[in-house]
Amino acid sequence: MDVTTPMKPSIFLRTLSILAFLIVSQASHALDWETTQLVRKLGSSNEADRVEARQLLPREGAKVVPDILPYLGHKDAGVWWTADKVLADICNQVSVPGHEGERVSVATQLMGLLEPESSVELKERALRLLPIVVPENLDISPIGALLQDKELGMKGRSALQSIGTGNAVNTLATGLLKADKEMQIAILDSLDKSRHINAIAALRGFSSKSDPEIRVAAARGLARWGALSDLDLFKWVWQERTPETEFEAGNAFLLYVDEIAAEGGNTGLAVEMYETVFDQAKDPVLTGAAMMGMAKYGDSR
């Protein structure tokens, strides 16, 4: 192989992760005396000691993360809370350009806290920190696995939504397949909020599901993309509405019509769809929104 051939991004990040982890791990065993004392003060029962550690430890950066992590699971709320805040500061520090190796290392160490043996509380604290620091191509399967967890499923979903990378969106979409109805609706909401192109296929697929609640949850997210090729699908979602889902179905339909109207060149079609909702909807909010659309675009046909 030509020595000038660049590494693939995934291989590069894995290599970088291993190297950075080794470097940071070795550095953690070589902390200077003052830093070692600050780490000890982090676990102190004396609040003044913890305040000092809270103020000064973030300056030490990623090298102290291995020494701080054990305190994140401490039974004393004052200790784990302080550790959490120090780690949050460090996560923010390494998430800026130029710290890619440290970022991967810190994220990998936090991801390790999601192992099955960890307590629910420790996993929750890790899930709050991970969205700050997870880079695009890091392996986030431990978070994806939590989508099936009765206690932590929603928190795992929230973390993936906050991470917001293409990898996280793909993990959410995959999680739809094994999730129960409540989780499916929550994941579809996360995919909607992601505004990521990787979400489109899952949103489109679930917009044609037989369950009306799942259908409208998916259609709401798909509507924001305003693809003309989805017109028949949205007509069907509206036609198949139930009394319980009329508002959500109408809202999704109108969001979709708003998008295609805003693109220009489709105002005549949009006005027809506004008229459809205006004539058929029973909810006054929907008829009012449809009337506004007709008024806005009616003269543009």
Buried (B, 14 or more C-beta within 10 A) or exposed (E): EEEEEEEEEEEEBBEBBEEBBEBBBEBBEEBEEEBEBBBEBBBBEEEEBBEBBBEBBBEBBBBBBBBBBEBBBBEEEBBBBBBBBBBBBBBEBBBEEEBBBBBBBBBBBBBEBBEEEBEEEBBBBBBBBBBBBBBEBBBBEBBBBBBBBEEBBBBBBBBBBBBBBBBBBBBBBBBBEEBEEEBBBBBBBBBBBBEBEBBBEBBBEBBBBEBBBBBBBBBBBBBBBBBEEBBEBBBBBBEBBEEEBBBBBBBBBBBBBBBBBEEEEBBEBBBEBBBBBBEBBEEEEBBEBBBBBBEBBBEEE
